[in-house]
Amino acid sequence: MKKERAVGVIIRNNKILLLSRIKKGWQFFCFPGGGIEPGETPERAVVREIEEECSSKNKIIKFLFKFKTEDREAYYYLIDLENEEPILGGPEINRQREENRYEFVWLDLQEFAKLENFYPPEAKEKLLSYLS
């Protein structure tokens, strides 16, 4: 089983921040976040991961939900981002290649609800259910 994951959900002005990924010719969207290190709490991990990926101080507004996919458990938090706009940082910036791209995008919640290439799809459904 892969290690646990901590994920940040950032919503501002009815728009949600997503990470657009292009990997081996396939585009998909996901929330920023990453693995929980040994001895780290999910709360500390999400703050660290969002700070690394978005190049911004941040704070947890509240815990949203957790769920387990076939290979890992993930914890989702509503996050307040200090910077106006995120700037890609952390290991992701060093992984940028033509065949492996990362880019932040803001989508309004209606566009987000229609995305068919969001991963994992269960997280999208849980968030939409939470927001309704």
Chimera marker file (.cmm) of the C-alpha trace (Angstrom):
<marker_set name="trace">
<marker id="1" x="0.000" y="0.000" z="0.000" r="1" g="1" b="0" radius="0.5"/>
<marker id="2" x="1.259" y="3.495" z="-0.853" r="1" g="1" b="0" radius="0.5"/>
<marker id="3" x="1.699" y="5.984" z="1.937" r="1" g="1" b="0" radius="0.5"/>
<marker id="4" x="-1.147" y="8.195" z="3.060" r="1" g="1" b="0" radius="0.5"/>
<marker id="5" x="-1.815" y="11.492" z="1.314" r="1" g="1" b="0" radius="0.5"/>
<marker id="6" x="-2.827" y="14.960" z="2.560" r="1" g="1" b="0" radius="0.5"/>
<marker id="7" x="-4.747" y="17.169" z="0.119" r="1" g="1" b="0" radius="0.5"/>
<marker id="8" x="-5.646" y="20.849" z="0.069" r="1" g="1" b="0" radius="0.5"/>
<marker id="9" x="-8.901" y="22.202" z="-1.345" r="1" g="1" b="0" radius="0.5"/>
<marker id="10" x="-8.624" y="25.928" z="-2.060" r="1" g="1" b="0" radius="0.5"/>
<marker id="11" x="-11.801" y="27.813" z="-2.983" r="1" g="1" b="0" radius="0.5"/>
<marker id="12" x="-11.850" y="31.538" z="-3.660" r="1" g="1" b="0" radius="0.5"/>
<marker id="13" x="-14.609" y="33.645" z="-5.250" r="1" g="1" b="0" radius="0.5"/>
<marker id="14" x="-16.590" y="30.520" z="-6.257" r="1" g="1" b="0" radius="0.5"/>
<marker id="15" x="-13.526" y="29.099" z="-8.023" r="1" g="1" b="0" radius="0.5"/>
<marker id="16" x="-11.514" y="26.066" z="-7.048" r="1" g="1" b="0" radius="0.5"/>
<marker id="17" x="-7.772" y="25.687" z="-7.485" r="1" g="1" b="0" radius="0.5"/>
<marker id="18" x="-6.733" y="22.599" z="-9.403" r="1" g="1" b="0" radius="0.5"/>
<marker id="19" x="-3.440" y="21.242" z="-10.598" r="1" g="1" b="0" radius="0.5"/>
<marker id="20" x="-3.596" y="20.475" z="-14.297" r="1" g="1" b="0" radius="0.5"/>
<marker id="21" x="-1.323" y="17.555" z="-15.108" r="1" g="1" b="0" radius="0.5"/>
<marker id="22" x="-0.146" y="16.371" z="-18.469" r="1" g="1" b="0" radius="0.5"/>
<marker id="23" x="1.581" y="13.046" z="-18.056" r="1" g="1" b="0" radius="0.5"/>
<marker id="24" x="2.627" y="10.900" z="-20.999" r="1" g="1" b="0" radius="0.5"/>
<marker id="25" x="0.110" y="12.659" z="-23.269" r="1" g="1" b="0" radius="0.5"/>
<marker id="26" x="-2.811" y="12.340" z="-20.842" r="1" g="1" b="0" radius="0.5"/>
<marker id="27" x="-4.286" y="15.458" z="-19.211" r="1" g="1" b="0" radius="0.5"/>
<marker id="28" x="-6.032" y="15.216" z="-15.875" r="1" g="1" b="0" radius="0.5"/>
<marker id="29" x="-6.784" y="17.471" z="-12.928" r="1" g="1" b="0" radius="0.5"/>
<marker id="30" x="-6.251" y="16.958" z="-9.214" r="1" g="1" b="0" radius="0.5"/>
<marker id="31" x="-6.010" y="18.921" z="-5.982" r="1" g="1" b="0" radius="0.5"/>
<marker id="32" x="-2.587" y="19.966" z="-4.699" r="1" g="1" b="0" radius="0.5"/>
<marker id="33" x="-1.169" y="17.798" z="-1.965" r="1" g="1" b="0" radius="0.5"/>
<marker id="34" x="1.188" y="14.931" z="-1.368" r="1" g="1" b="0" radius="0.5"/>
<marker id="35" x="2.442" y="12.166" z="0.816" r="1" g="1" b="0" radius="0.5"/>
<marker id="36" x="2.434" y="12.180" z="4.594" r="1" g="1" b="0" radius="0.5"/>
<marker id="37" x="5.968" y="11.637" z="5.893" r="1" g="1" b="0" radius="0.5"/>
<marker id="38" x="6.698" y="9.143" z="8.701" r="1" g="1" b="0" radius="0.5"/>
<marker id="39" x="5.800" y="10.694" z="12.064" r="1" g="1" b="0" radius="0.5"/>
<marker id="40" x="3.911" y="13.574" z="10.411" r="1" g="1" b="0" radius="0.5"/>
<marker id="41" x="0.242" y="14.287" z="11.082" r="1" g="1" b="0" radius="0.5"/>
<marker id="42" x="-2.112" y="14.774" z="8.114" r="1" g="1" b="0" radius="0.5"/>
<marker id="43" x="-2.611" y="18.389" z="9.248" r="1" g="1" b="0" radius="0.5"/>
<marker id="44" x="1.097" y="19.167" z="9.248" r="1" g="1" b="0" radius="0.5"/>
<marker id="45" x="1.541" y="17.357" z="5.927" r="1" g="1" b="0" radius="0.5"/>
<marker id="46" x="-1.148" y="19.350" z="4.116" r="1" g="1" b="0" radius="0.5"/>
<marker id="47" x="0.252" y="22.689" z="5.323" r="1" g="1" b="0" radius="0.5"/>
<marker id="48" x="3.776" y="21.631" z="4.252" r="1" g="1" b="0" radius="0.5"/>
<marker id="49" x="2.671" y="20.241" z="0.894" r="1" g="1" b="0" radius="0.5"/>
<marker id="50" x="0.599" y="23.316" z="-0.021" r="1" g="1" b="0" radius="0.5"/>
<marker id="51" x="3.441" y="25.609" z="1.050" r="1" g="1" b="0" radius="0.5"/>
<marker id="52" x="5.855" y="23.643" z="-1.168" r="1" g="1" b="0" radius="0.5"/>
<marker id="53" x="3.591" y="23.237" z="-4.208" r="1" g="1" b="0" radius="0.5"/>
<marker id="54" x="1.935" y="26.679" z="-4.147" r="1" g="1" b="0" radius="0.5"/>
<marker id="55" x="4.921" y="28.666" z="-2.792" r="1" g="1" b="0" radius="0.5"/>
<marker id="56" x="2.609" y="30.184" z="-0.192" r="1" g="1" b="0" radius="0.5"/>
<marker id="57" x="2.003" y="30.197" z="3.516" r="1" g="1" b="0" radius="0.5"/>
<marker id="58" x="-1.413" y="28.743" z="4.265" r="1" g="1" b="0" radius="0.5"/>
<marker id="59" x="-3.659" y="27.585" z="7.048" r="1" g="1" b="0" radius="0.5"/>
<marker id="60" x="-6.281" y="24.941" z="7.501" r="1" g="1" b="0" radius="0.5"/>
<marker id="61" x="-9.823" y="26.267" z="7.644" r="1" g="1" b="0" radius="0.5"/>
<marker id="62" x="-11.327" y="22.859" z="8.375" r="1" g="1" b="0" radius="0.5"/>
<marker id="63" x="-11.099" y="19.136" z="7.789" r="1" g="1" b="0" radius="0.5"/>
<marker id="64" x="-13.448" y="18.110" z="4.980" r="1" g="1" b="0" radius="0.5"/>
<marker id="65" x="-13.312" y="14.320" z="4.649" r="1" g="1" b="0" radius="0.5"/>
<marker id="66" x="-11.113" y="11.304" z="4.169" r="1" g="1" b="0" radius="0.5"/>
<marker id="67" x="-11.503" y="8.254" z="2.048" r="1" g="1" b="0" radius="0.5"/>
<marker id="68" x="-9.541" y="5.247" z="0.960" r="1" g="1" b="0" radius="0.5"/>
<marker id="69" x="-8.862" y="4.298" z="-2.622" r="1" g="1" b="0" radius="0.5"/>
<marker id="70" x="-7.621" y="0.835" z="-3.495" r="1" g="1" b="0" radius="0.5"/>
<marker id="71" x="-4.037" y="1.849" z="-2.759" r="1" g="1" b="0" radius="0.5"/>
<marker id="72" x="-4.040" y="4.686" z="-0.181" r="1" g="1" b="0" radius="0.5"/>
<marker id="73" x="-5.966" y="6.755" z="2.324" r="1" g="1" b="0" radius="0.5"/>
<marker id="74" x="-6.251" y="10.502" z="1.726" r="1" g="1" b="0" radius="0.5"/>
<marker id="75" x="-7.221" y="13.356" z="4.050" r="1" g="1" b="0" radius="0.5"/>
<marker id="76" x="-8.847" y="16.454" z="2.495" r="1" g="1" b="0" radius="0.5"/>
<marker id="77" x="-8.721" y="19.916" z="4.083" r="1" g="1" b="0" radius="0.5"/>
<marker id="78" x="-10.198" y="23.267" z="3.151" r="1" g="1" b="0" radius="0.5"/>
<marker id="79" x="-7.189" y="25.610" z="2.971" r="1" g="1" b="0" radius="0.5"/>
<marker id="80" x="-6.767" y="29.379" z="3.061" r="1" g="1" b="0" radius="0.5"/>
<marker id="81" x="-3.880" y="30.371" z="0.793" r="1" g="1" b="0" radius="0.5"/>
<marker id="82" x="-1.973" y="33.496" z="1.857" r="1" g="1" b="0" radius="0.5"/>
<marker id="83" x="-0.741" y="34.482" z="-1.634" r="1" g="1" b="0" radius="0.5"/>
<marker id="84" x="-3.170" y="35.924" z="-4.160" r="1" g="1" b="0" radius="0.5"/>
<marker id="85" x="-1.965" y="33.478" z="-6.810" r="1" g="1" b="0" radius="0.5"/>
<marker id="86" x="-0.111" y="30.196" z="-6.292" r="1" g="1" b="0" radius="0.5"/>
<marker id="87" x="3.319" y="29.802" z="-7.881" r="1" g="1" b="0" radius="0.5"/>
<marker id="88" x="4.403" y="26.264" z="-8.672" r="1" g="1" b="0" radius="0.5"/>
<marker id="89" x="7.246" y="25.143" z="-6.435" r="1" g="1" b="0" radius="0.5"/>
<marker id="90" x="8.572" y="22.126" z="-4.590" r="1" g="1" b="0" radius="0.5"/>
<marker id="91" x="9.571" y="18.896" z="-6.329" r="1" g="1" b="0" radius="0.5"/>
<marker id="92" x="6.923" y="19.493" z="-9.014" r="1" g="1" b="0" radius="0.5"/>
<marker id="93" x="8.870" y="22.376" z="-10.530" r="1" g="1" b="0" radius="0.5"/>
<marker id="94" x="11.931" y="20.142" z="-10.865" r="1" g="1" b="0" radius="0.5"/>
<marker id="95" x="9.846" y="17.420" z="-12.567" r="1" g="1" b="0" radius="0.5"/>
<marker id="96" x="8.594" y="19.758" z="-15.319" r="1" g="1" b="0" radius="0.5"/>
<marker id="97" x="9.273" y="18.173" z="-18.702" r="1" g="1" b="0" radius="0.5"/>
<marker id="98" x="7.448" y="18.235" z="-22.012" r="1" g="1" b="0" radius="0.5"/>
<marker id="99" x="5.879" y="14.849" z="-21.170" r="1" g="1" b="0" radius="0.5"/>
<marker id="100" x="5.222" y="15.709" z="-17.486" r="1" g="1" b="0" radius="0.5"/>
<marker id="101" x="3.638" y="19.156" z="-16.946" r="1" g="1" b="0" radius="0.5"/>
<marker id="102" x="2.129" y="20.853" z="-13.902" r="1" g="1" b="0" radius="0.5"/>
<marker id="103" x="0.055" y="24.034" z="-14.035" r="1" g="1" b="0" radius="0.5"/>
<marker id="104" x="-2.375" y="25.671" z="-11.621" r="1" g="1" b="0" radius="0.5"/>
<marker id="105" x="-5.834" y="26.571" z="-12.935" r="1" g="1" b="0" radius="0.5"/>
<marker id="106" x="-8.865" y="28.152" z="-11.278" r="1" g="1" b="0" radius="0.5"/>
<marker id="107" x="-12.182" y="26.641" z="-12.381" r="1" g="1" b="0" radius="0.5"/>
<marker id="108" x="-15.587" y="27.820" z="-11.294" r="1" g="1" b="0" radius="0.5"/>
<marker id="109" x="-17.477" y="25.213" z="-9.335" r="1" g="1" b="0" radius="0.5"/>
<marker id="110" x="-19.861" y="24.473" z="-12.220" r="1" g="1" b="0" radius="0.5"/>
<marker id="111" x="-16.925" y="23.737" z="-14.550" r="1" g="1" b="0" radius="0.5"/>
<marker id="112" x="-15.351" y="21.589" z="-11.840" r="1" g="1" b="0" radius="0.5"/>
<marker id="113" x="-18.571" y="19.589" z="-11.479" r="1" g="1" b="0" radius="0.5"/>
<marker id="114" x="-18.488" y="18.779" z="-15.222" r="1" g="1" b="0" radius="0.5"/>
<marker id="115" x="-14.846" y="17.629" z="-15.355" r="1" g="1" b="0" radius="0.5"/>
<marker id="116" x="-14.534" y="14.067" z="-16.534" r="1" g="1" b="0" radius="0.5"/>
<marker id="117" x="-10.759" y="13.871" z="-16.158" r="1" g="1" b="0" radius="0.5"/>
<marker id="118" x="-10.440" y="14.675" z="-12.446" r="1" g="1" b="0" radius="0.5"/>
<marker id="119" x="-8.482" y="12.230" z="-10.308" r="1" g="1" b="0" radius="0.5"/>
<marker id="120" x="-9.537" y="10.645" z="-8.098" r="1" g="1" b="0" radius="0.5"/>
<marker id="121" x="-13.175" y="10.943" z="-9.179" r="1" g="1" b="0" radius="0.5"/>
<marker id="122" x="-14.371" y="9.942" z="-5.693" r="1" g="1" b="0" radius="0.5"/>
<marker id="123" x="-12.812" y="13.119" z="-4.263" r="1" g="1" b="0" radius="0.5"/>
<marker id="124" x="-14.732" y="15.283" z="-6.723" r="1" g="1" b="0" radius="0.5"/>
<marker id="125" x="-18.000" y="13.562" z="-5.833" r="1" g="1" b="0" radius="0.5"/>
<marker id="126" x="-17.339" y="13.843" z="-2.082" r="1" g="1" b="0" radius="0.5"/>
<marker id="127" x="-16.490" y="17.534" z="-2.383" r="1" g="1" b="0" radius="0.5"/>
<marker id="128" x="-19.541" y="18.321" z="-4.518" r="1" g="1" b="0" radius="0.5"/>
<marker id="129" x="-21.714" y="16.476" z="-2.040" r="1" g="1" b="0" radius="0.5"/>
<marker id="130" x="-20.125" y="18.397" z="0.824" r="1" g="1" b="0" radius="0.5"/>
<marker id="131" x="-20.649" y="21.749" z="-0.918" r="1" g="1" b="0" radius="0.5"/>
<marker id="132" x="-24.309" y="21.136" z="-1.826" r="1" g="1" b="0" radius="0.5"/>
<link id1="1" id2="2" r="1" g="1" b="0" radius="0.2"/>
<link id1="2" id2="3" r="1" g="1" b="0" radius="0.2"/>
<link id1="3" id2="4" r="1" g="1" b="0" radius="0.2"/>
<link id1="4" id2="5" r="1" g="1" b="0" radius="0.2"/>
<link id1="5" id2="6" r="1" g="1" b="0" radius="0.2"/>
<link id1="6" id2="7" r="1" g="1" b="0" radius="0.2"/>
<link id1="7" id2="8" r="1" g="1" b="0" radius="0.2"/>
<link id1="8" id2="9" r="1" g="1" b="0" radius="0.2"/>
<link id1="9" id2="10" r="1" g="1" b="0" radius="0.2"/>
<link id1="10" id2="11" r="1" g="1" b="0" radius="0.2"/>
<link id1="11" id2="12" r="1" g="1" b="0" radius="0.2"/>
<link id1="12" id2="13" r="1" g="1" b="0" radius="0.2"/>
<link id1="13" id2="14" r="1" g="1" b="0" radius="0.2"/>
<link id1="14" id2="15" r="1" g="1" b="0" radius="0.2"/>
<link id1="15" id2="16" r="1" g="1" b="0" radius="0.2"/>
<link id1="16" id2="17" r="1" g="1" b="0" radius="0.2"/>
<link id1="17" id2="18" r="1" g="1" b="0" radius="0.2"/>
<link id1="18" id2="19" r="1" g="1" b="0" radius="0.2"/>
<link id1="19" id2="20" r="1" g="1" b="0" radius="0.2"/>
<link id1="20" id2="21" r="1" g="1" b="0" radius="0.2"/>
<link id1="21" id2="22" r="1" g="1" b="0" radius="0.2"/>
<link id1="22" id2="23" r="1" g="1" b="0" radius="0.2"/>
<link id1="23" id2="24" r="1" g="1" b="0" radius="0.2"/>
<link id1="24" id2="25" r="1" g="1" b="0" radius="0.2"/>
<link id1="25" id2="26" r="1" g="1" b="0" radius="0.2"/>
<link id1="26" id2="27" r="1" g="1" b="0" radius="0.2"/>
<link id1="27" id2="28" r="1" g="1" b="0" radius="0.2"/>
<link id1="28" id2="29" r="1" g="1" b="0" radius="0.2"/>
<link id1="29" id2="30" r="1" g="1" b="0" radius="0.2"/>
<link id1="30" id2="31" r="1" g="1" b="0" radius="0.2"/>
<link id1="31" id2="32" r="1" g="1" b="0" radius="0.2"/>
<link id1="32" id2="33" r="1" g="1" b="0" radius="0.2"/>
<link id1="33" id2="34" r="1" g="1" b="0" radius="0.2"/>
<link id1="34" id2="35" r="1" g="1" b="0" radius="0.2"/>
<link id1="35" id2="36" r="1" g="1" b="0" radius="0.2"/>
<link id1="36" id2="37" r="1" g="1" b="0" radius="0.2"/>
<link id1="37" id2="38" r="1" g="1" b="0" radius="0.2"/>
<link id1="38" id2="39" r="1" g="1" b="0" radius="0.2"/>
<link id1="39" id2="40" r="1" g="1" b="0" radius="0.2"/>
<link id1="40" id2="41" r="1" g="1" b="0" radius="0.2"/>
<link id1="41" id2="42" r="1" g="1" b="0" radius="0.2"/>
<link id1="42" id2="43" r="1" g="1" b="0" radius="0.2"/>
<link id1="43" id2="44" r="1" g="1" b="0" radius="0.2"/>
<link id1="44" id2="45" r="1" g="1" b="0" radius="0.2"/>
<link id1="45" id2="46" r="1" g="1" b="0" radius="0.2"/>
<link id1="46" id2="47" r="1" g="1" b="0" radius="0.2"/>
<link id1="47" id2="48" r="1" g="1" b="0" radius="0.2"/>
<link id1="48" id2="49" r="1" g="1" b="0" radius="0.2"/>
<link id1="49" id2="50" r="1" g="1" b="0" radius="0.2"/>
<link id1="50" id2="51" r="1" g="1" b="0" radius="0.2"/>
<link id1="51" id2="52" r="1" g="1" b="0" radius="0.2"/>
<link id1="52" id2="53" r="1" g="1" b="0" radius="0.2"/>
<link id1="53" id2="54" r="1" g="1" b="0" radius="0.2"/>
<link id1="54" id2="55" r="1" g="1" b="0" radius="0.2"/>
<link id1="55" id2="56" r="1" g="1" b="0" radius="0.2"/>
<link id1="56" id2="57" r="1" g="1" b="0" radius="0.2"/>
<link id1="57" id2="58" r="1" g="1" b="0" radius="0.2"/>
<link id1="58" id2="59" r="1" g="1" b="0" radius="0.2"/>
<link id1="59" id2="60" r="1" g="1" b="0" radius="0.2"/>
<link id1="60" id2="61" r="1" g="1" b="0" radius="0.2"/>
<link id1="61" id2="62" r="1" g="1" b="0" radius="0.2"/>
<link id1="62" id2="63" r="1" g="1" b="0" radius="0.2"/>
<link id1="63" id2="64" r="1" g="1" b="0" radius="0.2"/>
<link id1="64" id2="65" r="1" g="1" b="0" radius="0.2"/>
<link id1="65" id2="66" r="1" g="1" b="0" radius="0.2"/>
<link id1="66" id2="67" r="1" g="1" b="0" radius="0.2"/>
<link id1="67" id2="68" r="1" g="1" b="0" radius="0.2"/>
<link id1="68" id2="69" r="1" g="1" b="0" radius="0.2"/>
<link id1="69" id2="70" r="1" g="1" b="0" radius="0.2"/>
<link id1="70" id2="71" r="1" g="1" b="0" radius="0.2"/>
<link id1="71" id2="72" r="1" g="1" b="0" radius="0.2"/>
<link id1="72" id2="73" r="1" g="1" b="0" radius="0.2"/>
<link id1="73" id2="74" r="1" g="1" b="0" radius="0.2"/>
<link id1="74" id2="75" r="1" g="1" b="0" radius="0.2"/>
<link id1="75" id2="76" r="1" g="1" b="0" radius="0.2"/>
<link id1="76" id2="77" r="1" g="1" b="0" radius="0.2"/>
<link id1="77" id2="78" r="1" g="1" b="0" radius="0.2"/>
<link id1="78" id2="79" r="1" g="1" b="0" radius="0.2"/>
<link id1="79" id2="80" r="1" g="1" b="0" radius="0.2"/>
<link id1="80" id2="81" r="1" g="1" b="0" radius="0.2"/>
<link id1="81" id2="82" r="1" g="1" b="0" radius="0.2"/>
<link id1="82" id2="83" r="1" g="1" b="0" radius="0.2"/>
<link id1="83" id2="84" r="1" g="1" b="0" radius="0.2"/>
<link id1="84" id2="85" r="1" g="1" b="0" radius="0.2"/>
<link id1="85" id2="86" r="1" g="1" b="0" radius="0.2"/>
<link id1="86" id2="87" r="1" g="1" b="0" radius="0.2"/>
<link id1="87" id2="88" r="1" g="1" b="0" radius="0.2"/>
<link id1="88" id2="89" r="1" g="1" b="0" radius="0.2"/>
<link id1="89" id2="90" r="1" g="1" b="0" radius="0.2"/>
<link id1="90" id2="91" r="1" g="1" b="0" radius="0.2"/>
<link id1="91" id2="92" r="1" g="1" b="0" radius="0.2"/>
<link id1="92" id2="93" r="1" g="1" b="0" radius="0.2"/>
<link id1="93" id2="94" r="1" g="1" b="0" radius="0.2"/>
<link id1="94" id2="95" r="1" g="1" b="0" radius="0.2"/>
<link id1="95" id2="96" r="1" g="1" b="0" radius="0.2"/>
<link id1="96" id2="97" r="1" g="1" b="0" radius="0.2"/>
<link id1="97" id2="98" r="1" g="1" b="0" radius="0.2"/>
<link id1="98" id2="99" r="1" g="1" b="0" radius="0.2"/>
<link id1="99" id2="100" r="1" g="1" b="0" radius="0.2"/>
<link id1="100" id2="101" r="1" g="1" b="0" radius="0.2"/>
<link id1="101" id2="102" r="1" g="1" b="0" radius="0.2"/>
<link id1="102" id2="103" r="1" g="1" b="0" radius="0.2"/>
<link id1="103" id2="104" r="1" g="1" b="0" radius="0.2"/>
<link id1="104" id2="105" r="1" g="1" b="0" radius="0.2"/>
<link id1="105" id2="106" r="1" g="1" b="0" radius="0.2"/>
<link id1="106" id2="107" r="1" g="1" b="0" radius="0.2"/>
<link id1="107" id2="108" r="1" g="1" b="0" radius="0.2"/>
<link id1="108" id2="109" r="1" g="1" b="0" radius="0.2"/>
<link id1="109" id2="110" r="1" g="1" b="0" radius="0.2"/>
<link id1="110" id2="111" r="1" g="1" b="0" radius="0.2"/>
<link id1="111" id2="112" r="1" g="1" b="0" radius="0.2"/>
<link id1="112" id2="113" r="1" g="1" b="0" radius="0.2"/>
<link id1="113" id2="114" r="1" g="1" b="0" radius="0.2"/>
<link id1="114" id2="115" r="1" g="1" b="0" radius="0.2"/>
<link id1="115" id2="116" r="1" g="1" b="0" radius="0.2"/>
<link id1="116" id2="117" r="1" g="1" b="0" radius="0.2"/>
<link id1="117" id2="118" r="1" g="1" b="0" radius="0.2"/>
<link id1="118" id2="119" r="1" g="1" b="0" radius="0.2"/>
<link id1="119" id2="120" r="1" g="1" b="0" radius="0.2"/>
<link id1="120" id2="121" r="1" g="1" b="0" radius="0.2"/>
<link id1="121" id2="122" r="1" g="1" b="0" radius="0.2"/>
<link id1="122" id2="123" r="1" g="1" b="0" radius="0.2"/>
<link id1="123" id2="124" r="1" g="1" b="0" radius="0.2"/>
<link id1="124" id2="125" r="1" g="1" b="0" radius="0.2"/>
<link id1="125" id2="126" r="1" g="1" b="0" radius="0.2"/>
<link id1="126" id2="127" r="1" g="1" b="0" radius="0.2"/>
<link id1="127" id2="128" r="1" g="1" b="0" radius="0.2"/>
<link id1="128" id2="129" r="1" g="1" b="0" radius="0.2"/>
<link id1="129" id2="130" r="1" g="1" b="0" radius="0.2"/>
<link id1="130" id2="131" r="1" g="1" b="0" radius="0.2"/>
<link id1="131" id2="132" r="1" g="1" b="0" radius="0.2"/>
</marker_set>
